[in-house]
């Protein structure tokens, strides 16, 4: 199934799949497939455009759209898009179960070499997939986070208290995991498929972000960050996360830090 939006935060593009002109190494294309997991809940205003942008990335793409009980016509748009694009697969949740539940289902169905999370609201730009993939394809990383607070890309100026909450949660996450992320709550996270499919996801809603961060840290996985742009939206434009999700994120950081066992590092025989 598939999605649309009014007044997109970055320049709109027709739905037709085209070849972009940024440098994607030719050696990537025959050796890798990227699974894009897109959870969707009432995103008809942006859905069609974001699907078009994802499918325009000049890589082998498997786009898995998981509709989380939309009631605004998103499911119908997805159905039309799936009929037009073989790369697009649609999964329907029986009711609104939350972002974490949608991602859990999408991860299970992914078949690509790498798996990236893509929101359907146009806050994150699929043109930046090559930046996200580079540490993985270089064999340096198991997981890559796209940080909204690194790099020189454009960032829409929005809510101060959201920034404070994000900074606070990231700081607490770093204290509990002993890693030095700058943006724990970012949507853009890409994994080697065998890594994400080996990690049980328990959180059904926005608690996914702190849960997965604690779990990848506890497994001593190689984590990289890269700077990305951010085209944030307001609540009037459809933003859904609220203060209760921040409280839940705090609880999840504490819960999984205490609950999740730490993997044993290999013994050095020297």
C-alpha positions as CSV (number, residue, x, y, z in Angstrom):
1,X,0.0,0.0,0.0
2,X,1.1,3.7,-0.4
3,X,0.9,7.7,0.7
4,X,0.7,11.9,0.1
5,X,1.1,15.7,1.6
6,X,0.4,19.4,1.3
7,X,3.2,22.0,1.3
8,X,6.1,19.6,1.6
9,X,9.1,20.8,3.6
10,X,11.5,20.3,0.7
11,X,11.0,20.7,-3.0
12,X,8.4,18.3,-4.4
13,X,9.1,15.8,-7.1
14,X,6.9,13.8,-9.4
15,X,6.1,10.2,-8.4
16,X,7.8,8.7,-11.5
17,X,10.9,6.8,-10.6
18,X,14.0,8.5,-12.1
19,X,17.7,8.3,-11.9
20,X,19.2,10.8,-9.5
21,X,22.5,12.5,-10.3
22,X,24.4,12.2,-7.0
23,X,27.4,9.8,-6.9
24,X,26.4,6.3,-6.0
25,X,29.4,4.0,-6.5
26,X,28.6,1.6,-9.3
27,X,30.1,-1.3,-7.3
28,X,27.3,-0.9,-4.7
29,X,24.4,-1.8,-7.0
30,X,25.1,-5.4,-8.0
31,X,26.1,-6.5,-4.5
32,X,23.5,-5.0,-2.2
33,X,19.7,-4.5,-1.7
34,X,18.3,-2.0,0.7
35,X,15.0,-2.8,2.6
36,X,13.2,0.4,3.5
37,X,10.7,0.0,6.3
38,X,8.0,2.7,6.3
39,X,5.5,2.7,9.2
40,X,2.4,4.7,8.2
41,X,-0.5,6.1,10.2
42,X,-2.8,8.7,8.6
43,X,-0.1,10.2,6.2
44,X,-2.2,10.7,3.0
45,X,-0.9,14.2,2.6
46,X,2.8,13.1,2.2
47,X,2.5,9.4,1.3
48,X,2.6,9.6,-2.5
49,X,5.6,12.0,-2.6
50,X,7.7,10.1,0.0
51,X,7.1,6.8,-1.8
52,X,8.2,8.5,-5.1
53,X,11.4,9.8,-3.4
54,X,12.3,6.4,-1.9
55,X,11.8,4.6,-5.2
56,X,13.8,7.3,-7.0
57,X,17.0,6.4,-5.1
58,X,19.3,4.6,-7.6
59,X,19.8,1.5,-5.6
60,X,18.0,-1.8,-5.5
61,X,15.2,-0.9,-3.2
62,X,12.6,-3.1,-1.4
63,X,10.1,-0.7,0.1
64,X,7.9,-2.3,2.9
65,X,5.0,0.0,3.9
66,X,3.3,-1.1,7.1
67,X,0.0,0.7,7.5
68,X,-0.9,1.0,11.2
69,X,-4.6,1.2,11.0
70,X,-4.9,4.5,9.0
71,X,-8.4,5.9,8.5
72,X,-7.6,8.9,6.3
73,X,-7.4,7.1,2.9
74,X,-3.7,6.2,3.3
75,X,-4.5,2.5,2.7
76,X,-6.3,3.2,-0.6
77,X,-3.3,5.3,-1.8
78,X,-1.0,2.5,-0.8
79,X,-3.0,0.0,-2.8
80,X,-2.8,2.1,-5.9
81,X,0.9,2.6,-5.5
82,X,1.6,-1.1,-4.9
83,X,-0.2,-1.8,-8.2
84,X,2.2,0.5,-10.0
85,X,5.5,-0.5,-8.4
86,X,6.9,-4.0,-8.0
87,X,9.4,-2.8,-5.4
88,X,6.6,-1.8,-3.0
89,X,5.1,-4.3,-0.6
90,X,2.2,-3.4,1.7
91,X,1.4,-4.9,5.1
92,X,-1.8,-3.9,7.0
93,X,-2.0,-3.9,10.7
94,X,-5.5,-5.0,12.0
95,X,-5.7,-1.8,14.1
96,X,-3.5,1.1,15.3
97,X,-0.8,-0.7,17.2
98,X,2.1,1.8,17.2
99,X,5.3,2.6,15.4
100,X,7.3,-0.1,17.2
101,X,4.8,-2.8,16.3
102,X,4.8,-1.7,12.6
103,X,8.6,-1.7,12.6
104,X,8.7,-5.2,14.2
105,X,6.6,-6.5,11.4
106,X,8.6,-4.8,8.7
107,X,11.9,-6.0,10.0
108,X,10.6,-9.6,10.0
109,X,9.6,-9.3,6.3
110,X,12.8,-7.6,5.1
111,X,15.0,-9.5,2.7
112,X,17.6,-6.9,1.8
113,X,21.3,-6.8,2.8
114,X,20.6,-3.6,4.9
115,X,17.5,-2.3,6.5
116,X,16.7,1.4,7.0
117,X,13.7,3.1,8.8
118,X,11.9,5.8,6.8
119,X,9.1,7.9,8.2
120,X,6.3,8.8,5.8
121,X,6.1,12.5,6.8
122,X,8.9,13.9,4.7
123,X,11.0,15.0,7.7
124,X,13.9,12.8,6.5
125,X,15.2,12.9,2.9
126,X,15.8,9.5,1.1
127,X,18.4,11.2,-1.0
128,X,20.7,10.7,2.0
129,X,20.6,6.9,1.9
130,X,24.1,6.8,0.4
131,X,25.5,8.8,3.3
132,X,23.8,6.5,5.7
133,X,25.1,3.3,4.0
134,X,28.7,4.3,3.5
135,X,30.1,3.1,6.9
136,X,28.2,-0.2,6.4
137,X,29.4,-0.8,2.9
138,X,33.0,0.0,3.9
139,X,32.7,-2.8,6.5
140,X,33.2,-0.5,9.4
141,X,29.7,-0.5,11.0
142,X,26.9,-2.8,12.0
143,X,24.5,0.1,12.7
144,X,24.4,3.7,11.5
145,X,22.4,6.5,13.1
146,X,21.6,9.7,11.1
147,X,22.1,12.6,13.4
148,X,20.1,15.8,13.0
149,X,22.7,17.6,15.1
150,X,25.8,16.8,13.1
151,X,26.9,18.2,9.7
152,X,26.0,21.3,7.7
153,X,22.7,20.2,6.0
154,X,19.6,22.3,6.3
155,X,17.5,22.0,9.5
156,X,14.1,23.5,10.0
157,X,14.0,25.6,13.2
158,X,11.2,24.3,15.5
159,X,10.4,23.6,19.1
160,X,13.0,24.5,21.8
161,X,11.6,22.2,24.4
162,X,11.7,19.3,21.9
163,X,15.4,20.0,21.5
164,X,15.9,20.0,25.2
165,X,14.0,16.8,25.7
166,X,15.9,15.1,22.9
167,X,19.3,16.3,24.2
168,X,18.3,15.1,27.7
169,X,17.2,11.6,26.6
170,X,20.3,11.2,24.5
171,X,22.5,12.3,27.4
172,X,20.8,9.8,29.7
173,X,21.1,7.1,27.0
174,X,24.8,7.7,26.7
175,X,25.3,7.6,30.5
176,X,23.5,4.2,30.7
177,X,25.1,2.6,27.6
178,X,28.6,4.3,27.7
179,X,28.4,5.3,24.0
180,X,28.5,8.9,22.7
181,X,25.6,9.4,20.4
182,X,24.4,12.9,19.5
183,X,20.8,11.9,18.5
184,X,19.4,8.8,20.0
185,X,15.8,9.7,18.9
186,X,16.5,10.1,15.2
187,X,14.3,8.1,12.8
188,X,17.1,7.4,10.4
189,X,18.8,4.2,11.6
190,X,20.2,1.6,9.2
191,X,21.2,-1.9,10.2
192,X,22.8,-5.0,8.6
193,X,19.7,-7.2,8.2
194,X,21.0,-10.1,10.2
195,X,21.6,-7.7,13.1
196,X,18.2,-6.1,13.3
197,X,16.4,-9.5,12.7
198,X,18.4,-11.0,15.6
199,X,17.2,-8.4,18.1
200,X,13.7,-8.9,19.6
201,X,11.7,-5.7,19.6
202,X,9.3,-5.4,22.5
203,X,8.1,-1.8,22.4
204,X,4.9,-1.2,20.4
205,X,5.1,2.6,20.2
206,X,7.8,5.3,20.2
207,X,9.7,3.5,22.9
208,X,11.4,1.6,20.0
209,X,14.1,4.3,19.8
210,X,15.6,3.9,23.3
211,X,15.0,0.2,23.3
212,X,17.0,-0.5,20.1
213,X,19.7,1.9,21.2
214,X,20.2,0.1,24.5
215,X,20.1,-3.3,22.8
216,X,22.7,-2.5,20.1
217,X,25.0,-1.0,22.7
218,X,24.6,-4.0,25.0
219,X,25.6,-6.2,22.1
220,X,28.8,-4.2,21.5
221,X,27.9,-3.6,17.9
222,X,29.9,-1.2,15.8
223,X,27.8,2.0,15.8
224,X,28.5,5.0,13.5
225,X,26.7,8.4,13.2
226,X,26.5,10.6,10.1
227,X,25.1,14.1,9.8
228,X,21.8,14.4,8.0
229,X,19.4,17.2,7.1
230,X,16.1,17.5,8.9
231,X,12.8,19.0,7.5
232,X,10.8,18.9,10.7
233,X,7.1,19.5,10.8
234,X,4.7,21.2,13.3
235,X,1.8,19.6,15.1
236,X,-0.5,21.5,12.7
237,X,1.3,19.7,9.9
238,X,0.7,16.3,11.5
239,X,3.5,15.7,14.0
240,X,2.4,13.0,16.4
241,X,5.0,12.5,19.1
242,X,4.1,14.2,22.5
243,X,5.3,14.6,26.0
244,X,3.9,11.2,27.1
245,X,6.3,9.6,24.6
246,X,9.2,11.4,26.2
247,X,8.2,10.0,29.6
248,X,7.9,6.5,28.0
249,X,11.3,6.9,26.4
250,X,12.8,7.7,29.8
251,X,11.2,4.6,31.3
252,X,12.4,2.4,28.4
253,X,16.0,3.6,28.8
254,X,15.9,2.6,32.5
255,X,14.0,-0.6,31.9
256,X,16.2,-2.0,29.1
257,X,19.5,-0.8,30.7
258,X,18.6,-3.0,33.7
259,X,16.9,-5.8,31.9
260,X,19.0,-6.4,28.8
261,X,22.1,-8.6,29.4
262,X,25.5,-7.3,28.2
263,X,27.1,-9.5,25.6
264,X,30.4,-11.0,26.5
265,X,33.3,-9.7,24.5
266,X,35.6,-12.3,22.9
267,X,38.6,-13.2,25.1
268,X,41.9,-11.9,23.9
269,X,44.2,-14.9,23.6
270,X,47.4,-12.8,23.7
